[in-house]
Amino acid sequence: MSEQEKQTPQEEVLEAETEIQEEPEVVDAPEEETNSLQAELEALKQVNAQQKEQFLRLAAEYENYRRRTAKEKESIWTDVKGETAQKFLPVYDNLERALKQETADEAYKKGVEMTMTQLKTVLEQLGVTEIPALGQTFDPNLHNAVMHVEDEQFGENTVAEVFQAGFQLGEKVIRFAMVKVAN
């Protein structure tokens, strides 16, 4: 061993004291580092909170979009059903007129009645219902008044006669009932 490597116990104590004096500077550095890390942690927490808020907003927007498109889809389906049913209403009117005509041929009359029954069944399966009109109070949301009559037999604003049946699909009116109203 060389002389430099051999140290006396006093030199070792001096060297240890020097190291001890340097340690307080090292202790200060971790405190600054801790403050720095805490500041960084707080910043990351804020970023995390912002990203969480963005995620929740995006999830809410998606849920609103999903509901809106489902509602639009249902609305389109109802509109198409209504338009399709509306195309069959002239057939209904013609069958109704045919039933009101007197005929000597019972087989013909029975065939028209069966056809009318089948058409009514199909319309009911689609959710299309006839608007009640005769004897009801006039409702401009359901009835279309084309004539007025003075008649003591009926009350005021009562439907006295139905010229053309009205239909609705759920709450939506497909065709207004064409009526005569008593004053």
C-alpha positions as CSV (number, residue, x, y, z in Angstrom):
1,M,0.0,0.0,0.0
2,S,1.2,3.4,-0.7
3,E,1.4,6.2,1.9
4,Q,-1.6,7.9,0.5
5,E,-3.7,4.8,0.9
6,K,-2.7,4.5,4.5
7,Q,-4.6,7.0,6.5
8,T,-4.3,7.7,10.2
9,P,-7.4,7.5,12.3
10,Q,-7.4,11.3,12.6
11,E,-7.4,11.7,8.9
12,E,-10.3,9.3,8.6
13,V,-12.3,11.4,11.2
14,L,-11.5,14.6,9.3
15,E,-12.7,13.1,6.1
16,A,-15.9,11.8,7.8
17,E,-16.5,15.3,9.2
18,T,-16.1,16.8,5.7
19,E,-18.6,14.3,4.4
20,I,-21.0,15.1,7.2
21,Q,-20.8,18.8,6.4
22,E,-21.7,18.1,2.8
23,E,-24.7,16.0,3.7
24,P,-26.9,19.0,4.7
25,E,-26.6,20.3,1.2
26,V,-27.7,16.9,-0.1
27,V,-30.7,17.0,2.3
28,D,-31.7,20.4,0.9
29,A,-31.7,19.1,-2.6
30,P,-34.2,16.3,-1.9
31,E,-36.5,18.9,-0.3
32,E,-36.4,21.0,-3.4
33,E,-36.8,17.9,-5.5
34,T,-39.8,16.9,-3.3
35,N,-41.4,20.4,-3.8
36,S,-40.7,20.1,-7.5
37,L,-42.3,16.6,-7.6
38,Q,-45.3,17.8,-5.6
39,A,-45.8,20.6,-8.1
40,E,-45.5,18.2,-10.9
41,L,-48.0,15.9,-9.2
42,E,-50.5,18.7,-8.8
43,A,-50.1,19.6,-12.4
44,L,-50.7,16.0,-13.5
45,K,-53.7,15.9,-11.2
46,Q,-55.1,18.9,-12.9
47,V,-54.4,17.4,-16.4
48,N,-56.1,14.2,-15.2
49,A,-59.1,16.1,-14.0
50,Q,-59.4,18.0,-17.3
51,Q,-59.1,14.8,-19.3
52,K,-61.6,13.0,-17.1
53,E,-64.0,16.0,-17.6
54,Q,-63.5,15.8,-21.3
55,F,-64.1,12.1,-21.3
56,L,-67.3,12.5,-19.3
57,R,-68.5,15.2,-21.7
58,L,-67.7,13.0,-24.7
59,A,-69.5,10.1,-23.2
60,A,-72.5,12.3,-22.5
61,E,-72.5,13.7,-26.0
62,Y,-72.3,10.1,-27.4
63,E,-75.3,9.1,-25.2
64,N,-77.3,12.1,-26.4
65,Y,-76.3,11.3,-30.0
66,R,-77.4,7.6,-29.6
67,R,-80.8,8.7,-28.1
68,R,-81.3,11.3,-30.8
69,T,-80.6,8.9,-33.6
70,A,-82.8,6.2,-32.0
71,K,-85.6,8.8,-31.7
72,E,-85.1,9.9,-35.4
73,K,-85.1,6.3,-36.5
74,E,-88.4,5.6,-34.7
75,S,-89.8,8.9,-36.1
76,I,-88.8,7.9,-39.7
77,W,-90.3,4.4,-39.2
78,T,-93.6,6.0,-37.9
79,D,-93.7,8.5,-40.8
80,V,-93.1,5.7,-43.4
81,K,-95.8,3.6,-41.8
82,G,-98.2,6.5,-41.9
83,E,-97.5,7.4,-45.5
84,T,-97.9,3.7,-46.5
85,A,-101.2,3.5,-44.7
86,Q,-102.4,6.8,-46.2
87,K,-101.9,5.3,-49.7
88,F,-104.4,2.5,-48.8
89,L,-107.1,4.9,-47.5
90,P,-108.6,5.5,-51.0
91,V,-109.1,1.7,-51.2
92,Y,-110.8,1.9,-47.8
93,D,-113.1,4.7,-49.0
94,N,-114.0,2.8,-52.2
95,L,-114.8,-0.4,-50.2
96,E,-116.9,1.7,-47.8
97,R,-118.9,3.2,-50.7
98,A,-119.3,-0.3,-52.2
99,L,-120.8,-1.6,-48.9
100,K,-123.3,1.3,-48.8
101,Q,-124.6,0.4,-52.3
102,E,-127.6,-2.0,-52.5
103,T,-126.9,-5.1,-54.5
104,A,-128.9,-8.3,-55.3
105,D,-125.8,-10.4,-55.5
106,E,-125.1,-11.7,-51.9
107,A,-121.8,-13.3,-52.9
108,Y,-120.5,-10.0,-54.2
109,K,-121.6,-8.2,-51.1
110,K,-120.0,-10.9,-48.9
111,G,-116.7,-10.6,-50.9
112,V,-116.6,-6.8,-50.4
113,E,-117.3,-7.2,-46.7
114,M,-114.5,-9.8,-46.3
115,T,-112.1,-7.5,-48.2
116,M,-113.1,-4.5,-46.0
117,T,-112.6,-6.7,-42.8
118,Q,-109.2,-7.8,-44.0
119,L,-108.1,-4.2,-44.8
120,K,-109.3,-3.0,-41.4
121,T,-107.3,-5.9,-39.7
122,V,-104.1,-4.9,-41.6
123,L,-104.5,-1.3,-40.7
124,E,-105.0,-2.2,-37.0
125,Q,-101.9,-4.4,-37.1
126,L,-100.0,-1.3,-38.4
127,G,-101.3,0.7,-35.5
128,V,-103.7,2.8,-37.6
129,T,-107.0,3.5,-35.9
130,E,-110.2,5.2,-37.1
131,I,-110.9,8.5,-35.5
132,P,-114.3,8.4,-33.8
133,A,-116.4,11.3,-35.2
134,L,-120.2,10.7,-35.4
135,G,-121.8,12.1,-32.3
136,Q,-118.5,13.4,-30.9
137,T,-117.7,17.0,-30.0
138,F,-116.0,18.7,-32.9
139,D,-112.2,18.8,-32.4
140,P,-110.3,20.8,-35.0
141,N,-107.2,18.6,-34.2
142,L,-109.0,15.5,-35.5
143,H,-111.9,16.7,-37.7
144,N,-112.2,18.8,-40.8
145,A,-115.6,20.6,-40.9
146,V,-116.8,21.0,-44.4
147,M,-120.4,21.8,-43.6
148,H,-122.5,23.3,-40.8
149,V,-126.1,22.5,-40.1
150,E,-128.7,23.9,-37.8
151,D,-130.2,20.8,-36.1
152,E,-132.0,20.6,-32.7
153,Q,-131.3,16.8,-32.6
154,F,-127.6,17.4,-32.0
155,G,-125.9,19.6,-29.4
156,E,-123.7,22.6,-30.3
157,N,-120.4,21.7,-32.0
158,T,-121.4,18.1,-32.4
159,V,-120.5,16.1,-35.5
160,A,-123.8,15.4,-37.2
161,E,-122.5,13.4,-40.2
162,V,-119.2,11.9,-41.4
163,F,-118.4,12.2,-45.1
164,Q,-115.0,10.6,-44.9
165,A,-113.5,8.6,-42.1
166,G,-110.3,10.0,-40.4
167,F,-107.4,7.9,-39.3
168,Q,-104.5,8.3,-36.9
169,L,-101.3,6.4,-36.2
170,G,-100.8,6.5,-32.4
171,E,-101.2,10.2,-31.7
172,K,-100.4,11.4,-35.2
173,V,-103.3,12.2,-37.5
174,I,-102.9,10.5,-40.9
175,R,-106.1,11.9,-42.4
176,F,-108.6,14.2,-40.7
177,A,-112.2,13.1,-40.6
178,M,-114.3,15.1,-43.1
179,V,-117.5,16.0,-41.1
180,K,-120.7,18.1,-41.0
181,V,-121.0,20.0,-37.7
182,A,-124.2,21.0,-36.0
183,N,-124.4,24.6,-34.6
